[in-house]
Amino acid sequence: MIDTMWTPELLEGPAPKFRALADAIGRAIASGGLAPGDQLPPVRDLAWRLKISPGAVARGYKLAIERGQLSAGVGRGTFVRASDAPEAAGPRPAGPDSAPPAPPHASWLEMANNCVPEVGQDAEIRKAMIKLASDPRSALRLTTYGGRDWDFAERETYARWISEVAGMEASPDRLIITSGAQQALHIALRTAVPTRDGVVLTGVLSHPGFVEMTTMLGLRTEPVAMDDQGVIPAAFDEACRRHSPDAIILTPTYHNPTASVLPVRRRVEISAIAQARGVAVIEDDVYGWLESSHPPHFAQLYPEGSYYIAGISKCLAAGLRVGGLIAPQHKAAAAARCLRVLNYHTSTPMTALLAEMISSGAADRILRAVRAEAAARAVLARETLGQWGLRAPDAANFAWLPLGAKWRSNDFAMRALNAGVRVAVDESYCLPRHAAPDHLRGVRLAFGPAPDREILAEGLGRLKSILQEGPAASAMIS
Ligand SMILES: Cc1ncc(COP(=O)(O)O)c(C=O)c1O
């Protein structure tokens, strides 16, 4: 595929421009922004676009060729190198979290796309669809607009399920059914943050969907320092002092990508700081539903300033595109208005389908099966990679592999790609113009896309071999 319009984003920092360009090429290949066979822009074009010298671009390309990422031929141009194993490249992904899984193949293993494992959802969803479609009394409302006056029964069912699964009382009056957690985030930001000069904080590594959303909305996004337990309360307080933010976005349970769980004490401290400083907390709990114990939610600790985001993509099925938002009481009407402006309402058949699956017990059956499968996969991962400090909580469905100071994560990801395994690198989770701090260098491994545990074990084994071999001398961080 020809992609001569690709323009890399160079991280600011002490590294010379040519090295920053080679790193950006590695990042783009690892995250799927560039695919094997893509053509790089001509040196002069890219130099002009990046406002750097043609010499720096040429040196950057040369370094990427030395790293085995690009290939060049006289008069042909510069291309992303195809992997030695032809099938290792796999299909071109759309992004680290949204890419469709690669087809199961003996030698290609997808571990970047963070989806839920297949545990029989398909059959359960089809059954619920057939039941709804064949019952003339079902509330599909296919030819009229639905909305707030009409979906009370579905909201009541969904709110009851949130109360049970998330361990938090949810009122149907304040619940908005959205098209996925990503739309709930959009509405929360629109409701909590002014459109002009709005400032949002989030962890120094964050789900790319957060940053893409805040950037698209024209909001300034600032990072908050994290350690292996998540966002550090004192760093949040300091960031509030420096940036006067309107909101902070957090994923307290199974933070994406580090899989950390924010301890209860930190939740309490962060709530108190947010309350004292009048900062809204947007809690994204898409992974929290995989966990059967329930640490307190921000909506319980700081109800007047917290937005709770629910989702089913990580515990049931992403394709249904259903999620939920519970806004603070005094913001509930504004949030409902926002949904109306964006979308009128969420698809009535999808809303009815989720309600049907909750009422029939199918949603609970799937959730139990996903939790059990996630736990088995986590055990497998810890057995294989535990000695390298893998953080693989029982229910998360993904794990964080710290690479520390020894490896460049892009080099590890390229080695993995050449071995037929696609992983997600730390830099895909960095805020614009920020790099991953040393203690948060690593890659995220998603366990969901593997069709079965045997194939997952095969992929984990390949990563183990790479770790055992260690970084090539030229790729080591000096
Ligand atoms: C932290 C987090 N929030 C939200 C989403 C998107 O959820 P949904 O599919 O419900 O929009 C993702 C997807 O990867 C995610 O990792």
The ligand as a MOL file (V3000), in Angstrom:
LIG
                    3D

  0  0  0     0  0            999 V3000
M  V30 BEGIN CTAB
M  V30 COUNTS 16 16 0 0 0
M  V30 BEGIN ATOM
M  V30 1 C -9.9520 2.6520 28.7410 0
M  V30 2 C -10.9090 2.4870 27.5910 0
M  V30 3 N -12.0510 3.1940 27.5730 0
M  V30 4 C -12.9310 3.0860 26.5580 0
M  V30 5 C -12.6890 2.2570 25.4950 0
M  V30 6 C -13.6990 2.1840 24.3830 0
M  V30 7 O -14.8700 1.5420 24.8460 0
M  V30 8 P -16.1460 1.3670 23.8950 0
M  V30 9 O -15.8410 0.3020 22.9130 0
M  V30 10 O -17.2590 0.9830 24.8320 0
M  V30 11 O -16.3950 2.6840 23.2330 0
M  V30 12 C -11.4990 1.5190 25.4480 0
M  V30 13 C -11.1950 0.6610 24.2820 0
M  V30 14 O -10.1430 0.1630 24.0800 0
M  V30 15 C -10.5900 1.6390 26.5230 0
M  V30 16 O -9.4440 0.9410 26.5530 0
M  V30 END ATOM
M  V30 BEGIN BOND
M  V30 1 1 1 2
M  V30 2 1 2 3
M  V30 3 2 2 15
M  V30 4 2 3 4
M  V30 5 1 4 5
M  V30 6 1 5 6
M  V30 7 2 5 12
M  V30 8 1 6 7
M  V30 9 1 7 8
M  V30 10 2 8 9
M  V30 11 1 8 10
M  V30 12 1 8 11
M  V30 13 1 12 13
M  V30 14 1 12 15
M  V30 15 2 13 14
M  V30 16 1 15 16
M  V30 END BOND
M  V30 END CTAB
M  END
